[in-house]
Amino acid sequence: MSTSSKPNRLAKEKSPYLLQHAYNPVNWFPWSDEAFEIAKRDNKPIFLSIGYSTCHWCHVMERESFEDEEVAEVLNRDYISIKVDREERPDVDHIYMSICETMTGHGGWPLTILMTPDQKPFFAGTYLPKEQKFGRVGLLDLLSKVGIRWKEQPDELMELSEQVLTEHERQDLLAGYRGELDEQCLNKAFHEYSHTFDHEYGGFGEAPKFPSSHNLSFLLRYAQHTGNQKALEMVEKTLDAMSRGGIYDHVGMGFSRYSVDEKWLVPHFEKMLYDNALLAITYTEAWQVTGKRLYRQITEQIFTYIARDMTDAGGAFYSAEDADSEGEEGRFYVWSDSEIKTVLGDEDAAFFNDLYGITLYGNFEGHNIPNLIDINLEAYANKHDLTEPELEQRVSELRAKLFTAREQRVHPQKDDKILTSWNGLMIAALAKAGQAFGDTRYTEQARKAETFLWNHLRREDGRLLARHRDGQAAYPGYVDDYAFYVWGLIELYQATFDVQYLRRALTLNQDMIDLFWDEERDGLFFTGSDSEQLISRPKEIYDGAIPSGNSIAAHNFVRLARLTGETRLEDYAAKQFKAFGGMVAHYPSGYSALLSALLYATGKTKEIVIVGQRDDPQTAQFVQVVQAGFRPDMVVVLKDKGQPEIAEIAPYIHDYDLVNGKPAVYVCEHFACQAPVTHLDDFKALLDRME
């Protein structure tokens, strides 16, 4: 293994992932016109490697192959090698990951593609060891054989690449077949979740288990819509189990990417911004539904972790923390029995270890992952003659000592690039929690992050950009950037009633329509009409680790329509439901965020207009009542004489006014409006009748 003393072209990039490979002996190119022009000039195939900075198996493949002189010699001689950060270029990643899944039946990172100089692939795979191992093809053997074949029989590989591309295009067409979405589809999704639900440990399916919090958010809405308590029980069981498991960092807070086992004990240790944002949203909503204190605690602890470890000086949020440190996955997070005794002393260590499942032999490769999976906290408190608040206080003090000790370890690498899309999700999470908890700290964090995006991630012409790092913003924004940012802006307006956020949401939403809408077949493309033209221009609708831009945009369209009275925006959502309906109806549980949008669009939505000054105590009481409860079918507009422009944005509120000089609330439900109310109790009673 070696690294070159001379940097390759990646040394000039901003991506932490590309910079990790800047001293490989491989002659890497970033994705660029230069790379493809040289490949065409020299008649060489492309070796495309896609990954991200906190990907464990990407690190393994680098150590085994990309730092290896023998592999580098073959790549540099026979190929043009291109490195792509999937988080900077999700457009490139989306296309080739889709092709990999079509060719092999599975996908993942690192993604390994061999293709022609005109970007048409003929081989796809994921992690490849240097030499053949455990039935996996060896990278060196593959490169050597393909290199010879390219020189001797290039037409065969060219023909294969055309066949692959034809099948990819066919799959894209199949993915967009039209149909109607209705109540039956919602019920089918619920039954699919019920069928795969793990009644013992929560979550869905077998290991590995992913949080997929938007599935849980859909089930919360389905439970409210239908009164089906089983949907709520599945949510609570899963949220409880995740918060007890090792997927949650009990010392430093925040959630890891996923659990490799069914109990949520052993995580894949990387922490992603988007997971923590989406989970904060779901825990906040679950608190609104149940009033369960644990859910608010977990939400607030997520935000503590984000503020402490994942926030830029300008207020925006970093992308991820690595699973590995000192070359080992999870080393930063695990403990030995003796380490805890050293930090806490024998008595406190015995108390902590008994509670958190710490043993001499360990629960993970000879080490320990702190967890509460097998603990009844009430019984444990009684066993030690403590009240639950006293237990909580003692545990908090012990965890703080362990955290201080852990801070002295070598930290995992942090991917400190700022992504517009993922920041939009965290802004939405903070603003939603600020509303629900009545805590302005979270609202202010959201405001600060939004200001950073608005000031640093737009071009002078207003075009949204996807990534900021080291003082530089780059890459025309994707549909996720627009949709998720607009979601954050809507939540910020609902939290603050500052009309600038609603204006910005409407502006970016219209820009998204102009750049991404498919006028022929409806729906939103992943890339804008002004973006680099790749071998295809797909649409994403599947709600996987992250909800799709189409799903969130559909929800935004309807919410903005209800906020402003601009009903044409609802038409876009209706067209999305029809454009993707056939595909969604086939397997609805794979499209939970879109189904949440459908529930909102077709349910008995409520529009509330509060007339009064924001700082008036009675107005504030009206606002607090609305914001505290779980009301995903509601939008709220504040008509404050200090912001007269709201009546320009939402002209339907023009004639709404104070009643006898007092703040008043106007409530409309399902296209029918009630008489205004001026007393808090009357407002509460009106809301209760509608629920």
Disulfide bonds with the S-S distance in Angstrom:
Cys55-Cys58 2.47
Cys668-Cys673 2.00
